[in-house]
């Protein structure tokens, strides 16, 4: 058992800020988390989880960006989730149940991520109520985002989808390549670029 009160165990300030944005956490909470999770660098285009592989880790983005993607029956690439700084990324059913992943997790920018495995998640859940609250917050936000994509965008024209993205997640429009964003809201890359160009010209 790790001594969560050990003052020699400190957390990267970025990590502490991201976790505290999910739920209030004490220095002791953060110290224990820092002792159990791991930071790693990722390269642009690196696949952290492939389709059919186990999802051994959940990731929190410190810098750069990750995305969950898959291909439909026609071979079209679909981005289901985009995570930039402070966001948590996993294929949750595969992570919890140990089943083969139906999605890829790919780094679309070089950067750093925090990762933890299921055993670490279970230990933190058992020891830290704040970790459980943070986990619930992540799941709630993921559910809201999926509802926005699946229900909110359903029936919208391409122009309306782009406007909805700009309104709901402007930080993505500023950071993420147009090609990826087009697969996120389901319009062609060419039309996405035209819409973005027209919006910039009109501003």
Secondary structure, DSSP 8 states (H G I E B T S, - for coil): ---TT-TT----HHHHHHHHHHS---HHHHHHHHHH-EEEEE-TT-EEE-TTS----EEEEEEEEEEEEEE-TT--EEEEEEE-TT-EE--HHHHHH----SSEEEEEEEEEEEEE-HHHHHHHHHH-HHHHHHHHHHHHHHHHHHHIIIIISTT--HHHHHHHHHHH-HHHHHHS-HHHHHHHHT--HHHHHHHHHHHHHH-
